[in-house]
Amino acid sequence: MGGQPDDRTEDLGFARVDIDRASRTGDPEVVYGAGKAPSQVVRILTTLHERHPDRAVMATRLSDEALELIAADLPDAVVHPVARAVTLGPLPMQTGLVAVVSAGTSDAPVAAEAALTARVHGAGVREISDVGVAGLHRLLNVRDQLTEADCLVVVAGMEGALPSVVGGLTGVPLVAVPTSVGYGASFGGIAALLAMLNSCAPGVTVVNIDNGYGAGVFAARVARNARPHDGPRP
């Protein structure tokens, strides 16, 4: 049975796009590309851009086919190949600072997704890469950069120890992201997830395995609200 018309959504037949989300939450809907046909991603992204032309809209977890079609059909879109995402429209003004800290280069896709998401959601971003606990001096060398941030996103696979170490070095709000990187007994990121959930460092929050997007949204909202009166960083 058909429902009543709803001006908060746009019915594309295969999807009901939430065009009211920005007014409710401050951020427009993001397209989760996995499982969608490339043509569907293009239509949803176009619809969101038409409703929010003043700020970037985003699609994540895109296949090679979707990236190629978007580049061909939407020439104004910016492709972010490491994050496997695209943005369409101008990035919003940056308020606050998120530091995305990753353990190793194998964690780069998830870290890139988190960093891009934070930018799309209005935060300034600093990326700190390859500072895993196997070479602890690398992390200690960037400690000052950690404490300058309004929120930290800490991305790690294997045994997932990095967020606990970072959480013991600074009191900055921290969201940990376990990745599916690791050998057999890492169980596709479950070992890192459990380690982060059981962290003895206080104040460590955790998102799901490989969920750079969720971490980026959380961190951007923390950063934006950390300095609502100070305005953006210079």
C-alpha positions in Angstrom: 0.0 0.0 0.0 1.2 3.5 -0.8 1.8 5.9 2.0 1.2 9.6 2.3 3.5 11.9 0.4 6.5 12.9 2.5 8.5 16.0 1.6 11.3 14.8 3.8 12.2 12.0 1.4 12.6 11.6 -2.3 11.3 8.3 -3.7 13.6 7.1 -6.6 11.7 3.8 -6.9 14.7 1.8 -5.6 15.5 4.1 -2.7 13.8 6.7 -0.5 16.5 9.3 -0.1 16.5 11.2 3.2 16.6 14.8 2.1 15.7 16.1 5.5 18.7 14.7 7.4 20.8 17.9 7.2 18.0 19.9 8.9 17.7 17.2 11.7 21.3 16.5 12.3 23.4 19.2 10.6 24.8 16.7 8.1 23.2 15.4 4.8 22.7 11.7 4.1 25.8 9.8 2.9 25.5 7.0 0.2 26.7 3.6 1.3 27.8 2.2 -2.0 28.4 -1.5 -1.2 25.7 -3.6 -2.7 24.2 -0.9 -4.9 24.4 -0.8 -8.7 26.7 2.0 -9.9 23.8 3.7 -11.7 21.9 3.7 -8.4 24.8 5.4 -6.6 25.0 8.1 -9.3 21.2 8.8 -9.0 21.3 9.0 -5.2 24.4 11.2 -5.2 22.9 13.5 -7.8 19.7 13.8 -5.8 21.5 14.7 -2.6 23.7 17.2 -4.4 20.7 18.9 -5.9 19.2 19.3 -2.4 22.5 20.4 -0.8 24.5 22.3 -3.5 26.2 24.4 -1.0 28.2 21.6 0.6 29.7 18.3 -0.3 27.7 15.1 -0.3 29.6 11.8 -0.2 29.4 8.1 -1.3 31.5 5.5 0.4 32.6 1.9 -0.1 32.5 2.1 -3.9 33.4 -0.6 -6.4 35.8 0.1 -9.2 32.8 0.1 -11.6 31.0 2.7 -9.5 34.1 4.9 -9.3 34.4 4.8 -13.1 30.8 5.6 -13.7 30.7 8.5 -11.3 33.9 9.9 -12.8 32.3 9.7 -16.3 28.7 10.8 -15.4 29.5 13.4 -12.7 32.7 15.3 -13.9 32.4 17.7 -10.9 32.8 14.8 -8.4 36.1 14.3 -6.7 37.3 10.6 -6.5 39.2 9.6 -3.5 40.7 6.2 -4.5 42.3 5.2 -1.3 39.2 5.8 0.7 37.1 4.3 -2.1 34.8 7.2 -1.9 33.7 10.3 -3.9 32.5 13.7 -2.9 30.3 16.1 -4.9 30.1 19.8 -4.0 32.3 22.1 -1.9 33.6 21.0 1.5 32.1 22.9 4.4 34.0 25.4 6.5 36.4 23.6 8.9 35.8 23.9 12.6 38.1 22.2 15.1 40.7 19.6 14.4 40.5 15.8 14.1 43.7 13.8 14.1 43.4 10.5 12.3 46.2 8.2 13.6 46.9 4.9 11.9 49.1 2.0 12.9 50.4 0.9 9.5 50.0 1.5 5.8 47.8 -1.6 5.6 45.2 0.4 7.6 45.3 3.3 5.0 41.9 2.6 3.3 40.0 2.8 6.7 42.1 5.8 7.9 41.5 7.6 4.6 37.7 7.0 4.9 37.7 8.4 8.4 39.8 11.5 7.4 37.6 12.2 4.4 34.4 11.7 6.4 35.6 14.2 9.0 36.4 16.8 6.4 33.0 16.3 4.7 31.3 16.7 8.1 33.0 20.1 8.7 36.2 19.4 10.7 39.8 20.2 9.9 41.9 17.0 9.7 45.5 16.0 10.4 46.6 12.6 9.2 49.3 10.8 11.2 50.3 7.5 9.5 52.4 4.4 10.3 52.9 5.0 14.0 52.1 1.5 15.3 53.3 0.1 18.6 55.9 -2.1 16.9 58.0 1.1 16.6 56.8 3.0 19.6 59.3 5.9 19.1 57.4 6.9 16.0 54.3 7.6 18.1 56.2 9.4 20.8 57.7 11.7 18.2 54.2 13.0 17.3 52.8 13.2 20.8 52.5 17.0 20.5 50.3 16.7 17.4 48.0 14.4 19.3 47.4 16.8 22.2 46.6 19.7 19.7 43.6 17.9 18.3 40.0 18.2 19.5 39.3 14.5 18.8 41.4 11.5 17.8 40.5 8.7 15.5 42.9 5.8 16.1 43.0 3.1 13.4 44.7 -0.3 13.9 44.5 -3.9 13.0 46.5 -6.9 14.2 46.3 -6.9 18.0 44.7 -3.5 18.2 47.0 -2.1 20.9 47.5 1.4 19.5 44.3 3.1 20.9 45.3 2.0 24.4 48.7 3.5 24.1 47.4 6.7 22.6 44.7 6.8 25.3 47.4 6.6 28.0 49.4 9.5 26.5 46.6 12.1 26.1 43.2 13.0 27.5 41.8 14.1 24.1 38.5 12.4 23.2 39.3 9.2 21.3 37.4 6.9 19.0 39.1 3.6 18.1 38.7 1.8 14.8 39.6 -1.9 14.5 40.5 -3.0 11.0 40.4 -6.4 9.4 44.1 -6.4 8.9 46.0 -9.3 10.4 46.9 -13.0 10.2 44.5 -15.9 10.8 43.9 -15.5 14.6 43.0 -11.9 14.1 39.7 -13.3 12.9 39.1 -10.5 10.4 39.4 -7.8 13.0 37.6 -9.4 15.9 40.8 -9.6 17.9 41.5 -5.9 17.5 37.8 -5.1 18.2 37.9 -7.0 21.5 41.2 -5.5 22.5 39.9 -2.0 22.0 36.6 -2.8 23.8 38.7 -4.1 26.7 41.1 -1.2 26.7 42.3 -0.2 30.2 42.9 3.4 29.0 39.9 5.5 30.1 37.8 7.3 27.6 38.4 5.0 24.6 35.2 4.6 22.6 35.1 2.0 19.8 33.3 1.6 16.4 32.8 -1.5 14.4 35.4 -3.2 12.3 36.6 -1.1 9.4 34.0 1.6 10.1 36.1 4.6 9.3 32.9 6.4 8.2 31.3 6.1 11.7 34.4 7.2 13.4 34.8 10.2 11.1 31.3 11.4 11.8 31.7 11.1 15.5 35.1 12.8 15.6 33.9 15.7 13.4 30.9 16.3 15.7 33.1 16.4 18.7 35.6 18.7 17.0 32.8 21.1 15.8 31.3 21.3 19.3 34.7 21.6 21.0 35.1 25.2 19.8 31.6 26.6 18.9 32.6 30.1 20.0 36.2 30.1 18.8 35.3 29.5 15.2 37.5 27.5 12.7 41.2 27.1 13.2 43.4 29.5 11.1 
